[in-house]
Amino acid sequence: MLILIRLATALAIFIVLFCALSMGTLILGAGFAGGRAGARASLNHQNSSLAGREAGRKFGREYGPMIFLGSFFVSGILSLVLSFTGILPWCRKPKPPTQI
């Protein structure tokens, strides 16, 4: 029964970590790329906004698959480590009863 609890916990942690890592990395990377491209563009706000959007899209197309693959492996390993090491209270082995 403990193995099922640990596997269910690992699956739940995996889903949360995968979404957080992949989307967070893509958002930060595209934001930085867009900000740098917008800063390099002319002083016209329309041109800098368009340049920033295009740089963000380009970042997602170039690095998206690598980010998703890396997030998949990192979140898989972390979820298994968190659920099988006994860090979480419901994933610990029950203590044997003490005798007096």
Protein Blocks (a to p, Z undefined) as FASTA:
>chain_A
ZZmmmmmmmmmmmmmmmmmmmmmmmmmmmmmmmmmmmmmmcfblklmmmmmmmmmmmmmm
mmmmmmmmmmmmmmmmmmmmmmmnomamklpccdddddZZ
